[in-house]
Structure formats: C-alpha cells, structure tokens
Amino acid sequence: MKKKGHRPVTRVKNPEPNLESPDWVIWAAWADRITFEEIEKRTGYRESDVIKIMRRSLKPSSFRLWRKRVNQKSIKHRKKFEYSRKQITSKIKKGDYL
C-alpha cells in the first residue's frame, strides 16, 4: 500500500502580511524584490511617505541600516535597476560567461 503524501508547510522567516495591514509597507520596504514604484501602485505611498513610515516605525539604528541598504541596492528603484542591467549586459562580450 502506498502512503498518502503529506506536503510539509514551508515556513518563511518573514511571511508577507495582509496588504491592508500597516505592516505590509514596512515588510515591502525591507524586501529587495519589491520596488518603490510597486509599493506606490499597491498602497499609494510614495518613496518619501515610505521613508517617513520607516523612520516612525523603526529604531534609529535600524532605520539607518535600512537607508544604507536601500541606497546601495539599485533594485529598489526600477530605473536604477534597468540602468545597471544595461551596463552589465554592455560589458559582456560574445563568448563571455558569468
């Protein structure tokens, strides 16, 4: 007899909160894969609004770490990300591998 398969539940360290929750903006701001443009489209909060929310919600040292991380990651801004991808692809020649 074959046992019925049981799929284990994958636990995520920081699961995505409900979109209506104020915690969603904080979660999305920390997530690298979500851009400020996407946050604005879903919630209506611009980048400056997100910064204000993060400043109010986080400890000062955590806010500084977040700002440093956001400024270094080009992926949080769609235009910066696309520009950096163009630079990378223009540097790769035919026959080169990453």
C-alpha positions, 0 to 999 in steps of 0.5 A: 500500500502506498502512503498518502503524501503529506506536503510539509508547510514551508515556513518563511522567516518573514511571511508577507502580511495582509496588504491592508495591514500597516505592516505590509509597507514596512515588510515591502520596504525591507524586501529587495524584490519589491520596488518603490514604484510597486509599493506606490501602485499597491498602497499609494505611498510614495518613496518619501511617505515610505521613508517617513513610515520607516523612520516612525516605525523603526529604531534609529539604528535600524532605520539607518541600516535600512537607508544604507541598504536601500541606497546601495541596492539599485533594485529598489528603484526600477530605473536604477535597476534597468540602468545597471542591467544595461551596463552589465549586459554592455560589458559582456562580450560574445563568448563571455560567461558569468 
